[in-house]
């Protein structure tokens, strides 16, 4: 029960600090007169003179495999390994941390091997019309 009280206290204190920083920065911006101006309602107006240019449509290429590889390597692996290495003997369900690290590393390796075997076409996204082409 004490953990829940501490957790709620931490969340409340964190929210209070965020609101305090926001209020201070708002006051400072107001005092210094550095509030952002209202944006022009004319979205295509790029220059102060009123001239506008039409943007040429561009295509963005995304390599799905590279995205999967980086996601697995950096996000999932970092989270899993960080949690596995900090398992302590005070935990009643303690098992050897190195064994768990090796098992999870093997799972990540198998995931990458399956992702390498599959051929992904180069995905094209049209930013103007939206969606995959």
NORSULCOR-V921866 format. One record per residue. SS is DSSP state (a for helix, b for strand, c for the rest). OMEGA is omega in radians with two decimals (none if undefined). NEAR is the number of other C-alpha atoms within 10 Angstrom. Layout:
BEGIN
ss = {SS/SS}
omega = {OMEGA/OMEGA}
near = {NEAR/NEAR}
END
This chain:
BEGIN
ss = {c/a/a/a/a/a/a/a/a/a/a/a/a/a/a/a/a/a/a/a/a/a/a/a/a/a/a/a/a/a/a/a/c/c/c/c/c/c/c/c/c/c/c/c/c/c/c/c/c/c/c/c/c/c/c/c/c/c/b/b/b/b/c/a/a/a/a/a/a/a/a/a/a/a/a/a/a/a/a/a/a/a/a/a/a/c/c/c/c/c/c/c/c/c/c/c/a/a/a/a/a/a/a/a/a/a/a/a/a/a/a/a/a/a/a/a/a/c/c/c/c/c/b/b/b/b/c/c/c/c/c/b/c}
omega = {-3.13/3.13/-3.14/3.11/3.12/3.12/3.11/3.09/3.13/3.13/3.12/3.12/3.10/3.11/3.12/3.12/3.12/3.13/3.12/3.12/3.11/-3.13/3.12/-3.13/3.10/3.12/-3.13/3.11/-3.14/3.14/-3.11/-3.13/-3.10/3.07/3.12/3.13/3.08/-3.12/3.11/3.12/3.12/-3.00/-3.07/-3.14/-3.05/-3.05/-3.13/-3.13/3.13/3.11/3.12/3.07/3.04/3.12/3.08/3.11/3.09/3.04/3.08/-3.13/3.13/3.05/-3.07/-3.11/-3.13/3.10/3.14/-3.10/3.13/3.13/-3.12/-3.07/-2.97/-3.09/-3.05/-3.10/-3.13/-3.14/-3.09/-3.10/3.11/3.13/-3.11/-3.06/-3.11/3.02/-3.08/3.14/3.10/3.08/-3.11/3.13/-3.06/2.94/-3.09/-3.10/3.14/3.12/3.11/3.11/3.12/3.11/3.14/3.07/3.09/3.09/3.12/3.13/3.11/3.10/3.12/3.13/3.08/3.14/3.12/-3.10/-3.12/3.11/3.12/3.02/3.11/-3.11/3.12/3.08/3.08/-3.05/-3.11/-3.10/3.11/3.06/3.12/3.07/none}
near = {6/7/8/9/10/11/12/12/12/12/12/12/12/12/12/12/12/11/12/12/12/12/12/11/12/14/13/13/13/12/10/9/9/10/12/8/6/6/7/9/7/9/8/13/14/13/9/7/7/9/9/13/9/8/8/7/10/10/13/11/11/13/12/14/17/13/11/14/17/13/12/16/16/10/11/14/19/12/11/15/17/12/12/19/13/9/16/13/11/7/8/7/8/10/13/12/17/13/11/16/18/13/12/17/16/12/13/17/15/12/14/17/12/9/16/14/8/9/9/12/10/11/13/14/16/14/12/11/9/8/9/10/9}
END
